[in-house]
């Protein structure tokens, strides 16, 4: 199968990026869902056909298949006005119940046997604290809560099997996509802080 290399001007300093890695990333994030993988294969291999098929969505989102295949993929898979709920798109100051709701939809979509209602979370917790607590719970079940970092004020969250984390990060790094999970560290003043690593 032929995979096109896209040139992203200004964004990647004119370097060629082989966006075929988005297909493997999609396989991991969706548990190899045929429909999701096929749509991202179309995006990568035949962007003009993806343009034609989803022109209204692309216009609404203000994305270009040539300039933004990575952003298209993350919004596509988190269900931003699409049929897919393999992840959760949340604001940096999202309500706890909304975070749980959107992540629970992705759990159902992937047929994972996880129950986020088992997590003790206060409505007073800030979003990063909620995400840390969810990740801590998931780690006990051999999963990780991953954020696909888009350099925006929102989170694109996915629950990923721990066995796939290393491969996912390697694929992401190869095309300039950053995946982070949520961990606690001690800052210079001795306070606990939550960081994305």
N, C-alpha and C positions, 0 to 999 in steps of 0.2 A: 504494500500500500504506500502511496506517495504522500508525504507530509510536506506541506509548504513551510518555508521559513518566511517570517514576516519581518519587515524592517520597520521599527518604531522610531520615527524621527523625534528629536528633542527629548523624548522620555528616556531612551536607552542609549543616547549618544551615538546613534547610527549603527549600533551593533545588531547583527542578525540574532534572532531568537527563534529557536525551534519550538513552536507552541504545540507540537504534537504531545509534549509532556502533559498538557492539560487533559488529554484523554486518559492517561494513566492516573492522574490526580482524581479525575471524575470517577474512575473505577473504584478507587479507594474510598472516596467520600460518599459514594452511593451504594456501596456493597455490590458493585457491578450491575447496577440497574440498566437493562437494555435500552430503554427509552432515553434515559439521561445520557448514557454513553453515546448513543447514536446521534443525539442532537449536538453534542460537543464535537464528535467526529465531523459532522457537517460544518460546524463553525470553523474548525481547523483546516479541513481538507477542501472545502468548497464555500468559502465565506460569501461569495456572491449568491449562492443558493440559500444560505442562512439569512442573508439580507432580504432576499425576496420573500421567503417564507414567514419571517418575523419582523417585517419592516415597521409595523406599527409599534411593536414593543421596543425595538431599537430606537425609534424616533422619540417615544415617550421617555425612555431612559437616557437619551442623548449619548448613545454609544455608537462607535464605529467598529465593524468587524476587523478592519485592518489595524486600527490603532489601539483597540481595547479588548482583545480576545480574553485576556485574563480577568478583567473586570466583568465582562459579559458572563463568563463561566461562574464566578462567585455569586453574582446576583441571580443568575439563572437557577443555580442549585439551592439557594436559600429561599426560593419561592417569591422573589420580588415580581409580583404580577405574572407568575408562571404556574405551571401545574405541579412543580416540584417542592417538596418540603424536606430536603435532606439535611438542612441546616437551619439556622435561625439568624435573621437579620434583626439586630436590636440596637437601640439608641444607647449612648453612653450613660444615660440617666433613666433607664427603663425600670418600670415597676417589677418587683420580684415575681409576682404572679404571672406577668406577661412573659418574662424570661422562661419560667417553668413551662408555661403553655406552649411556647414556640419550640422549645427543645423537646417537649413531650411529643409534639407532632412529628419531629424528625426521628425520634425513637420508634414510634409506630411505623413510620415509612420504611425503616430499616429492619423491622421485626426484632429489635433488641429486647431482651428481658431485663429492663431497668425501670425503676419506679422512683422518679425524682421527688415524690411526695414524702419519701423516707428521710429526706434531708431537713435538718432543723435550721430554718432560715427565718430571720426576723424581717419584718417589713421596714425596719429602721436601717438595715444593711445597705451600704452603697453598692452600686452595680458590680464594681470590681471584687468586693467581698462576697457577693452572691456567686459570682463566677468562680472564685477560688473555692468556695464551699462545694459547689457542684463538681468541680474538677477533683477535689479531694474524695468525694463520694465515688465518682467514676473510677478513680485510680484503684480503689478497693475492689472494683469489679473488672479490672484489667482494660479499662477504656480511658481515654483522655479527651478533655474538652479543648478543642483547638480553635484559635481565632485566625482567620485568613486576613492578615493585616493589609488594609487598602489605604493606609494613611488618611483615614477619615475619622470623624467623631462617632462612628458606629462600630459595632462588632458584627462580623460574619462568622458565626459559631457552627462548629461541626463536632459531633461525637465520633471518635475514631478508635478502633480497636488498637490496643497498645502494640500489637505485633506489626502494625502498618506505619507507626509514627516515623521511624527512621527513614523508611522509603519515601514517605510523603514529604518530609522536610528536604530530603535530597533532591527529589523531583522539583519541588518549589524553588530551591536555591538555584537550580540549573536554568530557570527562566525568570529569576528575580522576584519570585513570590515568597513572602515570608509567612510562616506558620508559627504561632506561639501558643503556649499553654499558660496557666495562671499559677504562680508560686509565691510563697512568702519569703521575704528576705529581711535582714536587719539593715537599716540605713545608717549613715554616719553618726546620727544622733542617738542610735540605739533603739529606735522605734521599729516595730514590725510594719512592713509595707508589702503590698501585693504588686508583683511585677509580671510582665509578660516575658516569658523566656522560651 
